[in-house]
Structures are given as C-alpha cells and as structure tokens.
Amino acid sequence: MNMKPMNEYILMKELPKKQQRTKGGLFYPNSGSSMNLPEVYQVIRIGSQVKQVYESDNILCHDLDCVPLDDKHFVIKESDVLGIMEK
C-alpha cells in the first residue's frame, strides 16, 4: 500500500488469525462471537508525530478504532493503540 500517514496516524495490516484450541484439541469458535476482542496488527508506516510505535511493530488495538482502507489495511491514531506486542 502506497500511503504515508499524517501526524499521529499509523498505517497497519491485519495479521493472520491464529487458531486456538482447548486442552482437549477442540477449536474455539471465532465466528459469531458477540465479544469485541482486540486484534494484533503489523505496523507498515508511521506519521511524523508518532513517538512510541515503530515500523514493523506488532500492535494490539480494537478493530472499532481502526479506519479500513481495504480488506487488510487500516489506519489508527497512536493514542488508540492498546499495546506493543513483544517479539
């Protein structure tokens, strides 16, 4: 995606969802869940005023705070990031 975010905005892409299983090997259902759980995204580019997030970081945020650009790319404000995932 050829886009440079402005100011405190972050361009990110959605990471593939990992399948989760119970101890017995059953899959947790993801579809149809009424819970709005945070998702992990990978930072592609950052605006000039972003201070704590860097390109290629994996960040945690709610999809309600994200502005979709297409199926996989989103923009979010740095203040809406819940955390940075350790690698």
Secondary structure, 3 states (H helix, E strand, C coil): CCCCCCCCEEEEEECCCCCCECCCCCECCCCCCCCCCCEEEEEEEECCCCCCCCCCCEEEECHHHCEECCCCEEEEEHHHCCEEECC
